[in-house]
Amino acid sequence: MAFFKRKKIEGKRGYDIFGTFKYYVPGGSGIFWIIIMFMLGGILGNILTVGMTWIAGPDFASGYGMLISYPVMFVPLLVFASAASRRNALTEAGVALDSNNFGKLHWWGAALLVCVATLAAAFAADALNLVMPPMPQWLETMLQSMLQGPLWVTLLSVSVFAPIFEEWLCRGLVLRGLLQKTNPVAAILISALFFAVIHLNPWQAVPAFILGVLFGIVYYKTGSLKLTMLMHFVNNTFSAILSRIDSLKDFDCFADVMSPGAYWSTFAICVVAVVVICRIFLLIPLKDGQKSNCDIIPATDWSKE
């Protein structure tokens, strides 16, 4: 499986990181198989975690196991999507997983805006803790244990692995495929729901759905998986850093550490910021005849690489 696919770019050699999957554009049945492959990967990851716990002990498994078991979760799907893409390459047009259609924003303007929007959305979504029931103690303990290993392990897991693999899955496969098969509103909502469900608990799933809608809008209008990976990185790194601050560990949300006036004023500013930035991205025009700004690749291109 060539996840990193070598090719020539304007006379220079480079790596088309996601090129292996560009001819796999899943619709409804494709998403069914994505779920099956992802579940199979989850089983393999859990078996590996149990094995590490038995061989190296629970402390090692909780501190370092995610570095190994988390990527393994995606291996069956990587193999399946790569094989499907290679099969389709002979007869079907492809859709690039990562494009660079930033309109007048340019890449640096888009990157700056999505970072602001992500932090603003994360703060606004924090208010959901005020209306949701308390997280069960066992779940809270489990989630905290995943972030209490060495800092480099935490950052590698949640700030590098998660943005790469989850964005490849939720935006690069699911949303990219749905955008070619259905209307953009439905595609964004379904992909955001998929993103929420894979978090497996409502305390993470509900904020993930909100962020998934934001990520989906950005991907729909730019086709840039790099941007959504950056957004995912910003959100997860922000959360990981907060989890390391001892003075904040006993608080459930920002409302517990801010005065009501400051909290709700900041909340309102964040909501407005997210709405305005989404509006800016929605103004980026789609290319003629395309259903999203993901670049279309003719079937004949496969033989030139």
N, C-alpha and C positions, 0 to 999 in steps of 0.2 A: 504494500500500500504506500503510495507516494503522497504523503501529507504535504511535504514540502516539495514542490514540483519545479525543477530547474528549467528556465527558459531564457531566451534572449529578449532583451527589452532595449530597443533603439541602439542596437549594436553592442550593448553591454549585457553581461550575464547577471541574472538576479534570481529570486525565488518567488514563484507564484504560490503563496502559502495555501490559498483555498481553491486553486484551479482544479484540483482533483474532483471537486464536488459540483462544479458549475453546471453540469448537464443533468443533475438530479434536482428536479423542480417538483416537489411532492404536492399533491392535492389531498383530498379527504382520505382516500385509501392509503396514500403514502404516509400520512400522519399516523394512521393506525399502525403501520409497520415501524414507524419511528418510536411509538410508545412501546411496542413489543421489544424492540432492540434495546431501548433504554431500560426497560424493566429487567431484561436479561443482564445488562451491564450492572444494574443495581444488585442483583443476586450475586454476581461474581465479586463485586466490591465487598459485599457483606461477608461472603465466604472468606475472602482474603483478610478482612478485619478480624474475624474469628480465629483464623489461623495465626495471625500475628499476636493476638491476645494469648493464645495457647502456647506459642513458641517463645515469645519475647516478654510476655507479661502485659497486664492491663495498662500500666503506666506508659510503656513504649507505644502501645496501640493507640491510646488516647492522644499522646503527644506528637507522634510521627506517622501514625497509620494513614491519615488522610492524604499525605503526600503520595502514597502508593495506591490506595484504594480508590481515591477520587478519579484520577485519570483512567483507571481500569474500567470504571462505570461507562465510559464513552467508547471503549474499544469496539464492542459489537456494532454499535451504530456507525462508527467511523468506517469499519470494514464494509458494512452493508451499503452505506451511502456512496462510498468510493466505487464499489462494484456496480451499483445501479447507474452511476454517472458514466462510467466507462461503457456500459451497455447502450445507454441512450445517445452517446456521443456520435454514433454513426448516422443517426437518422433524425435527431431532434435538435432544435436550437437550444442553447444554454442561456443561463442568466447568472451573471457574475455575483458572487457572494459579497464582494467588496468593490465599491465604485467610489468615485470622487466628484459627485455632482453637488457642489456646494453653492451654486448660483453666485450671487454677488457677495456672499459672505466670505468666500475663500476659505481655505482649510483652517487658518488660524482664528478667524472670526467665528467659524462654526464650533471649533474646539473650545474657545472661551465661553461661548454661550451655553453649550451643553454642560460644561462644568458648573456654571452658575445655576442652571436649571435643575441639575441633579441634586445639588446641595439644598436648593430651595424646596424641591419635591420631597426630599428625605426629611427635612424639618417639618413640612406640612403634614406628611404621612404620620409623623410621630404623634400627632393629636389623636390618632385612632386608639392609642393606648388608654385614652381617657374614657372611651366607651366600650372597649372590649373587656371581657372578663379576665381576671388575672391568669397569667400563664401557669400551668401546673408545675409544681416544684421539680418533678422528675425531668420535664422537658427543659426547664430553665437550667437545671444542673448539667444536662447533657450538652446544651448549646454553649454554655460557659466553658465546659471542659474542652470543647473543640477549639477554643480561642486562648486557652491558658498554657499552651506549650511554648517553646522558644519563639520569640518574636519573628524570627526569619521564617519559621515554619508557618506561622499564622499568615504572614504577609504573602508568602509564596502560594499558599492554599487559597486564600480568599481574595487576594489582590491580583494574582496572576492566573492561576488555574481556572478559578470560577469565571472571570470575565472572558477568557479565551473560549473555554468549552461551552459555557452556557449561552454566550452570544452566538457562537457557531450553531448551536442547536436551535435556540428560540427565535433568533432573528435570521441567521444565515440559512437555516433549512426551513423551519415552520413558516415564519412570516414571509420570507422571499417566495416560497411556493404558493402560499395563500394569496399573495398580492397578484399573482398571475392567473388565479382561478376564480376569485371572488372580488367583491367591492372592498375598497381600502378600509372602511370603517369596520366591517366584519372581520377582515384579515387582522387588523391591529388588535381588536378585542379578543379574538380567539387566541392569537399568539400570546397576548398578555395573560389570558386565563391559563394557558399551557405553562407559562413561566411561573405563575402563582402556584399551580398544582404540584409542580416538581419540588417545591419547598416543603411539602408534606405536612404542614401545620398552619392553621389560620393566622397565628401571630406573625408569621413571616409571609404567608401567602397574600394577605390583603395589601400590605405595603408593596409587595412585589408586583401585584397586579397594577397598582398605580404607576410604579416606575416602568412596568412593561408597556403601558400605554404611551408614556413619554418616549421611551426608547423606540417604540414602534413608529411614532410620528417622525422622529428623526431619520430612522432607516428608510421609511417610505419615501421621504422627500430627498434624501441624499444618496441612498444606496450604500452608505459607508458603514461597514462593520467595524472599522477602526474607531469611528465616533462612538458607537454603542459600547464597544469594549472600554473606551476611555470613561464613559459614563458609569459603567459597571465598576470599573476600577476605583473611581472617585467615591462612589457610594460605599463600597465594601471597605475601602481603606479608612474612610471617615468613621465607619462603625467599629472597625478593628481598633483604631486609635482610642476612641471613646471607651471601649471595653477595657483598655489598659490603664485608665485614669482611676485610681483608687477612690477618689472623692465622689465619683459618679456611679460606682458599682451598686449602691443601695437604692438608686432611683430608677423608676420605670420609664420616665419621659422627661423632656425638658421643662414641662410645667412644674415639676417637683423642685427645680433649681432656679426658676425665674419667677419674678413677680407676675401676677395675672396680667397686668397692663403691658409689661414688656413682652410676655409670651404671646399674647393675642395680637399685639401690634406686629411682632415679627412674623407670626403666622400669616397675617393678612398680606404683608409685604411679599412673603414667599409665594403665596398663591397667585398674586398679581404677576410676579416675576415669571412663574411657570407659564401662565396663560399668555403673557406677552411674547415670551421666547417661542412657545409653540406656534403662535400666530406668525412670527417671523419665518419659521421653517416652513409653515404651510403656504407661504407666499412664493416659495421656490417653485418655478414652473416645472411641470413634467415634460420630458422630451416628447416630441411629436409621435403619437400613436402608441406610446408606452403606458403601461398600467402603474408603473412605479419608476423611480430613477435608478433602479438597478440596471446596469448595462446589459443589453442583449448580445449574445455571442452566437454567430451562425454555426450550424453543425459542421460546416466544412473547415472551421478553424482548427479542429482537433489534429489534423494531419500536418499542420504547420509548426507545431510546438515540439 
